[in-house]
Amino acid sequence: MSTEGPAVEFRDITRTFGATVALNSVSLSIAAGEVHALVGENGAGKSTLGKLLAGIIPPDSGEIMLAGRPEVLGSPRQALSAGVTMIAQELSLVPERSVLENVFLGIEPHRGPWVRRRELRDRFDALVRQSGISVPANALVGSLRIGEQQKVEILRALARDARVIVMDEPTARLSLQETAVLLESVRTLRERGTTIVFVSHFLEEVLQIADTVTIMRDARVVRSGPAAMETKQSLIEAMTGRPLDAMFPPRVYPSSEAPDVLRVESLSRAGHFADVSFNVRAGEIVVLSGLVGSGRSEILQAIYGASPADSGSMYLGGTPFDPKHVRNAIANGLALIPESRKDLGLILGASVADNITLPYLADVERAGLISWRREAAVARTRMTTVGVKAASPQAPVTTLSGGNQQKVLFARSLVRTPVLLLADEPTRGVDVGAKRSIYDLISDLAKEGMGVLVVSSEIEEVMGLAHRIVVMHQGRIAAQFNAQETEESAVISAAFGKLGAAS
């Protein structure tokens, strides 16, 4: 890590949005050549601080110093001219263009009106050698996985001589394998002297990659210090402002006589999963674990009728069940929390109420027309049930935090009180406080007798939430465990195919 002076200093920064104070007299120093993580619950101010540094929004008051000099960062272009850029969750690439064209878009070398392609390729090759970050130059960006697209964003920042890169939730949409590649790229950048401001909800990654951690709460800095001096527990307690004895609610097992809500037998779908058999009892939380690509999400989609299985049998409450469409699943008492709330779950241009009632318009209509009063009443009731914090049911869903957006999906799923809840990565992209409230909600639904089938990639979540764990490996069940009678290492081993079937 560099021994130079601070790369960035925030001095008494304040920023408000209407009556909301996003940053309250924040002062912070970021050393040159370090990975400096910003952590905190949604609304703590960490992303706002990153956007100020990247020139996306201005402060109301205070001063930003870069390498000891005050800077006015009035736009992303001004910030980039000062050596700062931001890589956001929503990437700003041109999918129809190649990697090479995206990396140098707007700064291509020209001879008259023509781009000097050979020089462009030489500059790209040099950039790859210097950064240690490799992506196929001629590949169309739209054909790349999200993890590879992240690398293109990094190369584009370096091509513009960015010395400070803000990464806002860079791993939120990545698989475990893609996350590992990105973190290795971050290490490579640090070794070459680039300063990284790393904003993340994933505390394990923060402790793994960061040199320094700044913890924020209620628009202020709680403390900054070496990451090596922190633990996940210490970070959570500082972020929430209260002792957190347990991330998960007490586990209450269903009665041994509880009937099956769902039973699947020899379920198969070519290219995705094969010969899958398991059950979910009333009041039971079953978690499908395994690596990304092991077939977990596809099983949920088959059960929900979104992508029906090719063969096998399903039984709902002991009755044969073969949904050919999502409508069949909903009519039979199933509800689904999809993997990505933005891509698959929410209509971002609509209100909270519209999002909650969308699959159940027949419940809120009168004489063939939507009753806005009835819709608002249904939405308000379910918002209260799951704890959605919003100004009103008519508030745009985009004005809500990630955790509250996720709760909107839970509110939707409970409009008709399902017998079986399917939840694919139910806490992805939410902070620790929102996670606990979602875990409480899932636990309470199970206690009321609902069957719950969860897909999760977080091993801590798998171990802390499940009554029973079904581990997938390459489209088949590798093992099944009672969560209280197994070790984390056994689940991980089964996910990697290192363990035979168990019960």
TORDRENNU-575936 format. One record per residue (C-alpha): x, y, z. Coordinates in nm, 3 decimals. Layout:
% residues N
@x X&y Y&z Z .
...
% end
This chain:
% residues 503
@x 0.000&y 0.000&z 0.000 .
@x 0.125&y 0.345&z -0.088 .
@x 0.282&y 0.566&z 0.179 .
@x 0.173&y 0.889&z 0.004 .
@x -0.066&y 1.137&z 0.160 .
@x -0.442&y 1.095&z 0.136 .
@x -0.582&y 1.040&z -0.212 .
@x -0.920&y 1.171&z -0.098 .
@x -1.037&y 1.383&z 0.193 .
@x -1.396&y 1.472&z 0.275 .
@x -1.413&y 1.775&z 0.503 .
@x -1.736&y 1.844&z 0.690 .
@x -1.959&y 1.726&z 0.404 .
@x -2.335&y 1.771&z 0.434 .
@x -2.592&y 1.664&z 0.178 .
@x -2.972&y 1.665&z 0.204 .
@x -3.254&y 1.547&z -0.020 .
@x -3.555&y 1.753&z 0.080 .
@x -3.613&y 1.686&z 0.449 .
@x -3.385&y 1.380&z 0.445 .
@x -3.029&y 1.429&z 0.569 .
@x -2.813&y 1.187&z 0.369 .
@x -2.476&y 1.310&z 0.501 .
@x -2.432&y 1.509&z 0.820 .
@x -2.096&y 1.685&z 0.863 .
@x -1.896&y 1.387&z 0.737 .
@x -1.518&y 1.405&z 0.748 .
@x -1.310&y 1.116&z 0.616 .
@x -0.962&y 1.050&z 0.482 .
@x -0.880&y 0.781&z 0.223 .
@x -0.516&y 0.686&z 0.174 .
@x -0.361&y 0.656&z -0.171 .
@x -0.330&y 0.303&z -0.305 .
@x -0.564&y 0.136&z -0.055 .
@x -0.895&y -0.046&z -0.074 .
@x -1.119&y 0.160&z 0.153 .
@x -1.457&y 0.002&z 0.225 .
@x -1.771&y 0.197&z 0.319 .
@x -2.030&y -0.011&z 0.506 .
@x -2.362&y 0.069&z 0.668 .
@x -2.731&y -0.002&z 0.646 .
@x -2.942&y 0.138&z 0.363 .
@x -2.973&y 0.511&z 0.416 .
@x -2.651&y 0.536&z 0.616 .
@x -2.494&y 0.761&z 0.350 .
@x -2.227&y 0.540&z 0.198 .
@x -2.356&y 0.544&z -0.162 .
@x -2.423&y 0.918&z -0.139 .
@x -2.061&y 0.971&z -0.039 .
@x -1.948&y 0.767&z -0.339 .
@x -2.170&y 0.966&z -0.575 .
@x -2.033&y 1.294&z -0.441 .
@x -1.679&y 1.177&z -0.510 .
@x -1.775&y 1.068&z -0.863 .
@x -1.933&y 1.405&z -0.943 .
@x -2.283&y 1.261&z -0.983 .
@x -2.430&y 1.489&z -0.715 .
@x -2.281&y 1.794&z -0.540 .
@x -2.253&y 1.847&z -0.163 .
@x -2.463&y 2.114&z 0.004 .
@x -2.162&y 2.219&z 0.207 .
@x -1.812&y 2.103&z 0.286 .
@x -1.502&y 2.038&z 0.081 .
@x -1.357&y 1.747&z -0.119 .
@x -0.978&y 1.727&z -0.146 .
@x -0.794&y 1.515&z -0.402 .
@x -0.422&y 1.460&z -0.341 .
@x -0.421&y 1.759&z -0.108 .
@x -0.598&y 2.001&z -0.341 .
@x -0.961&y 2.119&z -0.316 .
@x -1.172&y 2.008&z -0.611 .
@x -1.516&y 2.104&z -0.737 .
@x -1.659&y 1.785&z -0.887 .
@x -1.965&y 1.922&z -1.063 .
@x -2.015&y 1.633&z -1.303 .
@x -1.881&y 1.283&z -1.376 .
@x -1.673&y 1.437&z -1.657 .
@x -1.512&y 1.682&z -1.415 .
@x -1.446&y 1.400&z -1.170 .
@x -1.288&y 1.189&z -1.443 .
@x -1.067&y 1.481&z -1.543 .
@x -0.953&y 1.485&z -1.179 .
@x -0.879&y 1.111&z -1.192 .
@x -1.197&y 0.975&z -1.027 .
@x -1.462&y 0.748&z -1.174 .
@x -1.740&y 0.523&z -1.050 .
@x -1.849&y 0.170&z -1.138 .
@x -2.213&y 0.140&z -1.035 .
@x -2.438&y -0.167&z -0.999 .
@x -2.611&y -0.075&z -1.325 .
@x -2.331&y -0.086&z -1.580 .
@x -2.311&y 0.185&z -1.847 .
@x -2.175&y -0.017&z -2.137 .
@x -2.291&y -0.039&z -2.498 .
@x -2.391&y -0.405&z -2.540 .
@x -2.387&y -0.398&z -2.922 .
@x -2.023&y -0.285&z -2.932 .
@x -1.707&y -0.484&z -2.871 .
@x -1.499&y -0.481&z -2.555 .
@x -1.230&y -0.283&z -2.738 .
@x -1.478&y -0.018&z -2.854 .
@x -1.636&y 0.015&z -2.509 .
@x -1.303&y 0.055&z -2.331 .
@x -1.195&y 0.349&z -2.552 .
@x -1.537&y 0.492&z -2.640 .
@x -1.497&y 0.867&z -2.687 .
@x -1.117&y 0.868&z -2.659 .
@x -1.027&y 0.670&z -2.972 .
@x -0.711&y 0.774&z -3.165 .
@x -0.807&y 0.918&z -3.508 .
@x -0.648&y 0.995&z -3.840 .
@x -0.891&y 1.242&z -3.986 .
@x -1.239&y 1.087&z -3.954 .
@x -1.107&y 0.730&z -3.922 .
@x -1.026&y 0.544&z -3.603 .
@x -0.670&y 0.411&z -3.595 .
@x -0.762&y 0.050&z -3.522 .
@x -0.409&y -0.086&z -3.492 .
@x -0.310&y 0.180&z -3.239 .
@x -0.635&y 0.117&z -3.055 .
@x -0.555&y -0.254&z -3.028 .
@x -0.197&y -0.181&z -2.917 .
@x -0.327&y 0.049&z -2.643 .
@x -0.576&y -0.218&z -2.534 .
@x -0.306&y -0.487&z -2.516 .
@x -0.082&y -0.254&z -2.315 .
@x -0.369&y -0.177&z -2.077 .
@x -0.435&y -0.547&z -2.021 .
@x -0.065&y -0.612&z -1.951 .
@x -0.039&y -0.322&z -1.709 .
@x -0.361&y -0.397&z -1.523 .
@x -0.352&y -0.775&z -1.526 .
@x -0.723&y -0.769&z -1.620 .
@x -0.798&y -0.968&z -1.933 .
@x -1.116&y -0.970&z -2.145 .
@x -1.146&y -1.079&z -2.513 .
@x -1.103&y -0.757&z -2.712 .
@x -1.339&y -0.846&z -2.996 .
@x -1.621&y -1.000&z -2.792 .
@x -1.952&y -0.815&z -2.796 .
@x -2.014&y -0.677&z -2.447 .
@x -2.374&y -0.798&z -2.457 .
@x -2.252&y -1.156&z -2.492 .
@x -2.041&y -1.140&z -2.174 .
@x -2.142&y -1.248&z -1.825 .
@x -2.193&y -0.970&z -1.571 .
@x -1.856&y -1.044&z -1.410 .
@x -1.676&y -0.997&z -1.740 .
@x -1.869&y -0.676&z -1.803 .
@x -1.746&y -0.547&z -1.466 .
@x -1.391&y -0.603&z -1.588 .
@x -1.466&y -0.402&z -1.903 .
@x -1.585&y -0.115&z -1.680 .
@x -1.258&y -0.132&z -1.485 .
@x -1.050&y -0.128&z -1.804 .
@x -1.251&y 0.168&z -1.931 .
@x -1.179&y 0.356&z -1.609 .
@x -0.806&y 0.280&z -1.634 .
@x -0.798&y 0.383&z -2.001 .
@x -0.906&y 0.726&z -1.882 .
@x -0.627&y 0.739&z -1.625 .
@x -0.855&y 0.699&z -1.323 .
@x -0.649&y 0.694&z -1.005 .
@x -0.950&y 0.661&z -0.775 .
@x -1.229&y 0.415&z -0.859 .
@x -1.554&y 0.407&z -0.661 .
@x -1.717&y 0.062&z -0.675 .
@x -2.080&y 0.073&z -0.557 .
@x -2.204&y -0.278&z -0.467 .
@x -1.982&y -0.430&z -0.739 .
@x -2.062&y -0.791&z -0.649 .
@x -2.439&y -0.758&z -0.595 .
@x -2.521&y -0.924&z -0.929 .
@x -2.228&y -1.165&z -0.946 .
@x -2.203&y -1.539&z -0.884 .
@x -1.951&y -1.671&z -0.631 .
@x -1.705&y -1.747&z -0.910 .
@x -1.747&y -1.404&z -1.070 .
@x -1.708&y -1.238&z -0.731 .
@x -1.377&y -1.416&z -0.676 .
@x -1.252&y -1.291&z -1.015 .
@x -1.358&y -0.934&z -0.938 .
@x -1.191&y -0.932&z -0.598 .
@x -0.870&y -1.057&z -0.758 .
@x -0.894&y -0.768&z -1.007 .
@x -0.931&y -0.528&z -0.713 .
@x -0.616&y -0.670&z -0.555 .
@x -0.431&y -0.625&z -0.883 .
@x -0.542&y -0.261&z -0.905 .
@x -0.425&y -0.199&z -0.549 .
@x -0.085&y -0.346&z -0.625 .
@x -0.053&y -0.097&z -0.910 .
@x -0.135&y 0.198&z -0.683 .
@x -0.502&y 0.258&z -0.771 .
@x -0.721&y 0.374&z -0.483 .
@x -1.047&y 0.179&z -0.452 .
@x -1.351&y 0.303&z -0.260 .
@x -1.548&y -0.018&z -0.207 .
@x -1.916&y 0.022&z -0.110 .
@x -2.073&y -0.311&z -0.016 .
@x -2.335&y -0.492&z 0.193 .
@x -2.131&y -0.813&z 0.181 .
@x -1.927&y -0.796&z 0.497 .
@x -1.729&y -1.115&z 0.433 .
@x -1.600&y -0.960&z 0.110 .
@x -1.521&y -0.633&z 0.287 .
@x -1.310&y -0.810&z 0.548 .
@x -1.143&y -1.014&z 0.276 .
@x -1.048&y -0.728&z 0.044 .
@x -1.033&y -0.400&z 0.239 .
@x -0.733&y -0.235&z 0.399 .
@x -0.948&y 0.017&z 0.585 .
@x -1.317&y 0.013&z 0.676 .
@x -1.536&y 0.314&z 0.747 .
@x -1.865&y 0.235&z 0.920 .
@x -2.156&y 0.474&z 0.865 .
@x -2.486&y 0.506&z 1.049 .
@x -2.759&y 0.768&z 1.026 .
@x -2.566&y 0.989&z 0.780 .
@x -2.255&y 1.004&z 1.001 .
@x -1.924&y 0.822&z 1.031 .
@x -1.920&y 0.586&z 1.329 .
@x -1.552&y 0.497&z 1.297 .
@x -1.272&y 0.424&z 1.052 .
@x -0.989&y 0.181&z 1.105 .
@x -0.790&y -0.116&z 0.977 .
@x -1.009&y -0.395&z 0.841 .
@x -0.785&y -0.644&z 1.021 .
@x -0.916&y -0.509&z 1.353 .
@x -1.281&y -0.577&z 1.263 .
@x -1.499&y -0.886&z 1.256 .
@x -1.835&y -0.937&z 1.092 .
@x -1.996&y -0.915&z 1.435 .
@x -1.820&y -0.589&z 1.522 .
@x -1.920&y -0.436&z 1.189 .
@x -2.284&y -0.536&z 1.229 .
@x -2.305&y -0.399&z 1.582 .
@x -2.150&y -0.067&z 1.475 .
@x -2.376&y -0.043&z 1.167 .
@x -2.696&y -0.110&z 1.358 .
@x -2.602&y 0.063&z 1.684 .
@x -2.710&y -0.230&z 1.896 .
@x -2.573&y -0.567&z 2.006 .
@x -2.670&y -0.837&z 1.760 .
@x -2.665&y -1.165&z 1.947 .
@x -2.806&y -1.357&z 1.653 .
@x -2.867&y -1.277&z 1.288 .
@x -3.145&y -1.534&z 1.277 .
@x -3.464&y -1.590&z 1.476 .
@x -3.488&y -1.900&z 1.699 .
@x -3.556&y -2.209&z 1.491 .
@x -3.897&y -2.365&z 1.559 .
@x -3.938&y -2.703&z 1.392 .
@x -4.278&y -2.816&z 1.261 .
@x -4.461&y -3.102&z 1.425 .
@x -4.345&y -3.450&z 1.324 .
@x -4.701&y -3.508&z 1.206 .
@x -4.710&y -3.200&z 0.980 .
@x -4.832&y -3.299&z 0.634 .
@x -4.646&y -3.243&z 0.309 .
@x -4.734&y -2.917&z 0.139 .
@x -4.519&y -3.009&z -0.160 .
@x -4.366&y -3.334&z -0.279 .
@x -4.164&y -3.367&z -0.600 .
@x -4.062&y -3.703&z -0.740 .
@x -3.799&y -3.763&z -1.011 .
@x -3.845&y -3.411&z -1.148 .
@x -3.628&y -3.347&z -1.456 .
@x -3.571&y -3.074&z -1.711 .
@x -3.316&y -3.137&z -1.985 .
@x -2.996&y -2.939&z -1.941 .
@x -3.093&y -2.803&z -1.598 .
@x -3.177&y -3.073&z -1.341 .
@x -3.251&y -3.444&z -1.329 .
@x -3.421&y -3.697&z -1.100 .
@x -3.491&y -3.446&z -0.823 .
@x -3.703&y -3.570&z -0.531 .
@x -3.776&y -3.394&z -0.202 .
@x -4.065&y -3.265&z 0.008 .
@x -4.164&y -2.953&z 0.202 .
@x -4.390&y -2.995&z 0.505 .
@x -4.633&y -2.744&z 0.648 .
@x -4.438&y -2.508&z 0.876 .
@x -4.101&y -2.616&z 0.735 .
@x -3.828&y -2.403&z 0.579 .
@x -3.635&y -2.606&z 0.322 .
@x -3.332&y -2.439&z 0.162 .
@x -3.194&y -2.543&z -0.177 .
@x -2.819&y -2.489&z -0.154 .
@x -2.540&y -2.538&z -0.406 .
@x -2.325&y -2.347&z -0.652 .
@x -2.471&y -2.107&z -0.907 .
@x -2.573&y -2.315&z -1.208 .
@x -2.652&y -2.626&z -1.006 .
@x -3.019&y -2.611&z -1.102 .
@x -3.167&y -2.455&z -0.787 .
@x -3.349&y -2.159&z -0.944 .
@x -3.468&y -2.374&z -1.233 .
@x -3.638&y -2.611&z -0.988 .
@x -3.830&y -2.319&z -0.836 .
@x -3.932&y -2.204&z -1.184 .
@x -4.059&y -2.554&z -1.266 .
@x -4.263&y -2.572&z -0.946 .
@x -4.408&y -2.227&z -1.017 .
@x -4.497&y -2.313&z -1.377 .
@x -4.263&y -2.053&z -1.527 .
@x -4.046&y -2.318&z -1.699 .
@x -4.225&y -2.653&z -1.660 .
@x -4.033&y -2.975&z -1.605 .
@x -4.003&y -3.232&z -1.883 .
@x -4.085&y -3.528&z -1.659 .
@x -4.149&y -3.632&z -1.302 .
@x -4.438&y -3.574&z -1.064 .
@x -4.542&y -3.304&z -0.819 .
@x -4.803&y -3.317&z -0.544 .
@x -4.951&y -3.018&z -0.366 .
@x -5.119&y -3.115&z -0.040 .
@x -5.122&y -3.476&z -0.162 .
@x -5.299&y -3.390&z -0.489 .
@x -5.122&y -3.426&z -0.825 .
@x -4.999&y -3.086&z -0.939 .
@x -4.877&y -3.002&z -1.289 .
@x -4.871&y -2.626&z -1.347 .
@x -4.848&y -2.537&z -1.715 .
@x -4.846&y -2.166&z -1.643 .
@x -4.779&y -1.927&z -1.356 .
@x -5.154&y -1.861&z -1.336 .
@x -5.206&y -2.227&z -1.241 .
@x -4.952&y -2.198&z -0.960 .
@x -5.105&y -1.878&z -0.821 .
@x -5.454&y -2.027&z -0.835 .
@x -5.329&y -2.327&z -0.636 .
@x -5.177&y -2.116&z -0.357 .
@x -4.815&y -2.070&z -0.463 .
@x -4.620&y -1.744&z -0.450 .
@x -4.268&y -1.665&z -0.574 .
@x -4.005&y -1.411&z -0.467 .
@x -3.783&y -1.398&z -0.781 .
@x -3.405&y -1.390&z -0.781 .
@x -3.373&y -1.031&z -0.909 .
@x -3.627&y -0.779&z -0.785 .
@x -3.529&y -0.527&z -1.054 .
@x -3.517&y -0.763&z -1.353 .
@x -3.787&y -1.015&z -1.260 .
@x -3.990&y -0.880&z -0.970 .
@x -4.081&y -0.512&z -0.975 .
@x -4.222&y -0.270&z -1.229 .
@x -3.988&y 0.014&z -1.143 .
@x -4.204&y 0.284&z -1.302 .
@x -4.510&y 0.188&z -1.097 .
@x -4.628&y 0.259&z -0.743 .
@x -4.590&y 0.033&z -0.442 .
@x -4.963&y -0.051&z -0.457 .
@x -4.952&y -0.138&z -0.827 .
@x -4.658&y -0.372&z -0.766 .
@x -4.828&y -0.546&z -0.475 .
@x -5.161&y -0.610&z -0.648 .
@x -5.037&y -0.678&z -1.001 .
@x -5.099&y -1.058&z -1.007 .
@x -5.428&y -1.019&z -0.820 .
@x -5.617&y -0.749&z -1.009 .
@x -5.937&y -0.952&z -0.989 .
@x -5.926&y -0.897&z -0.611 .
@x -5.929&y -0.517&z -0.645 .
@x -6.162&y -0.461&z -0.936 .
@x -6.524&y -0.354&z -0.942 .
@x -6.740&y -0.396&z -1.251 .
@x -6.432&y -0.471&z -1.455 .
@x -6.242&y -0.158&z -1.344 .
@x -5.967&y -0.125&z -1.088 .
@x -6.092&y 0.023&z -0.762 .
@x -5.806&y 0.244&z -0.652 .
@x -5.952&y 0.262&z -0.302 .
@x -5.968&y -0.118&z -0.278 .
@x -5.618&y -0.153&z -0.425 .
@x -5.476&y 0.094&z -0.173 .
@x -5.649&y -0.086&z 0.115 .
@x -5.510&y -0.427&z 0.011 .
@x -5.162&y -0.281&z -0.040 .
@x -5.167&y -0.092&z 0.292 .
@x -5.268&y -0.407&z 0.482 .
@x -4.986&y -0.615&z 0.334 .
@x -4.734&y -0.333&z 0.371 .
@x -4.813&y -0.332&z 0.742 .
@x -4.785&y -0.711&z 0.761 .
@x -4.433&y -0.722&z 0.620 .
@x -4.310&y -0.384&z 0.746 .
@x -4.272&y -0.189&z 0.420 .
@x -4.162&y 0.167&z 0.497 .
@x -4.304&y 0.403&z 0.235 .
@x -4.475&y 0.742&z 0.236 .
@x -4.795&y 0.581&z 0.103 .
@x -4.911&y 0.293&z -0.119 .
@x -4.900&y 0.540&z -0.410 .
@x -4.528&y 0.614&z -0.360 .
@x -4.310&y 0.512&z -0.659 .
@x -4.137&y 0.186&z -0.575 .
@x -3.807&y 0.337&z -0.693 .
@x -3.812&y 0.574&z -0.394 .
@x -3.776&y 0.280&z -0.153 .
@x -3.453&y 0.130&z -0.022 .
@x -3.341&y -0.211&z -0.147 .
@x -3.468&y -0.379&z 0.167 .
@x -3.810&y -0.217&z 0.139 .
@x -3.833&y -0.303&z -0.231 .
@x -3.768&y -0.665&z -0.136 .
@x -4.042&y -0.645&z 0.126 .
@x -4.281&y -0.521&z -0.143 .
@x -4.231&y -0.857&z -0.315 .
@x -4.315&y -1.033&z 0.012 .
@x -4.624&y -0.813&z 0.048 .
@x -4.732&y -0.917&z -0.301 .
@x -4.680&y -1.285&z -0.223 .
@x -4.908&y -1.262&z 0.081 .
@x -5.209&y -1.097&z -0.084 .
@x -5.385&y -1.434&z -0.095 .
@x -5.195&y -1.608&z 0.189 .
@x -5.025&y -1.889&z -0.007 .
@x -4.979&y -2.246&z 0.114 .
@x -4.626&y -2.255&z -0.032 .
@x -4.381&y -1.965&z -0.060 .
@x -4.092&y -1.999&z -0.306 .
@x -3.811&y -1.749&z -0.234 .
@x -3.510&y -1.723&z -0.466 .
@x -3.222&y -1.536&z -0.293 .
@x -3.470&y -1.349&z -0.066 .
@x -3.208&y -1.121&z 0.094 .
@x -2.987&y -1.044&z -0.205 .
@x -2.876&y -0.682&z -0.211 .
@x -3.025&y -0.578&z 0.125 .
@x -2.845&y -0.461&z 0.437 .
@x -2.807&y -0.654&z 0.761 .
@x -3.096&y -0.483&z 0.936 .
@x -3.335&y -0.559&z 0.650 .
@x -3.202&y -0.915&z 0.634 .
@x -3.298&y -0.980&z 0.994 .
@x -3.650&y -0.849&z 0.937 .
@x -3.687&y -1.072&z 0.630 .
@x -3.563&y -1.374&z 0.827 .
@x -3.818&y -1.292&z 1.099 .
@x -4.090&y -1.271&z 0.837 .
@x -4.001&y -1.607&z 0.679 .
@x -3.981&y -1.768&z 1.022 .
@x -4.320&y -1.626&z 1.124 .
@x -4.484&y -1.751&z 0.804 .
@x -4.348&y -2.100&z 0.870 .
@x -4.475&y -2.090&z 1.229 .
@x -4.821&y -2.014&z 1.091 .
@x -4.806&y -2.338&z 0.890 .
@x -4.689&y -2.217&z 0.551 .
@x -4.437&y -2.429&z 0.363 .
@x -4.130&y -2.230&z 0.254 .
@x -3.877&y -2.332&z -0.013 .
@x -3.575&y -2.102&z -0.034 .
@x -3.280&y -2.080&z -0.274 .
@x -2.973&y -1.921&z -0.114 .
@x -2.607&y -1.876&z -0.207 .
@x -2.503&y -1.746&z 0.137 .
@x -2.383&y -2.037&z 0.350 .
@x -2.451&y -1.845&z 0.673 .
@x -2.809&y -1.790&z 0.559 .
@x -2.846&y -2.155&z 0.463 .
@x -2.725&y -2.273&z 0.802 .
@x -2.912&y -2.012&z 1.007 .
@x -3.251&y -2.014&z 0.836 .
@x -3.319&y -2.370&z 0.722 .
@x -3.489&y -2.654&z 0.901 .
@x -3.368&y -2.884&z 0.627 .
@x -3.106&y -2.835&z 0.355 .
@x -3.117&y -2.991&z 0.008 .
@x -2.779&y -2.955&z -0.164 .
@x -2.762&y -2.949&z -0.544 .
@x -2.459&y -3.037&z -0.755 .
@x -2.465&y -3.027&z -1.136 .
@x -2.841&y -3.057&z -1.157 .
@x -2.883&y -3.342&z -0.910 .
@x -2.937&y -3.370&z -0.536 .
@x -2.601&y -3.436&z -0.374 .
@x -2.718&y -3.451&z -0.012 .
@x -2.994&y -3.361&z 0.232 .
@x -2.931&y -3.248&z 0.589 .
@x -3.113&y -3.151&z 0.905 .
@x -2.968&y -2.803&z 0.956 .
@x -2.909&y -2.845&z 1.332 .
@x -2.736&y -3.179&z 1.290 .
@x -2.476&y -3.088&z 1.030 .
@x -2.169&y -2.869&z 0.988 .
@x -2.116&y -2.590&z 0.738 .
@x -1.822&y -2.779&z 0.590 .
@x -2.045&y -3.078&z 0.503 .
@x -2.285&y -2.855&z 0.307 .
@x -1.999&y -2.688&z 0.120 .
@x -1.839&y -3.023&z 0.040 .
@x -2.167&y -3.158&z -0.099 .
@x -2.210&y -2.846&z -0.314 .
@x -1.872&y -2.916&z -0.473 .
@x -1.962&y -3.281&z -0.531 .
@x -1.725&y -3.417&z -0.269 .
@x -1.987&y -3.601&z -0.068 .
@x -2.225&y -3.881&z -0.145 .
@x -2.598&y -3.858&z -0.083 .
@x -2.694&y -3.823&z 0.284 .
@x -3.007&y -3.767&z 0.487 .
% end
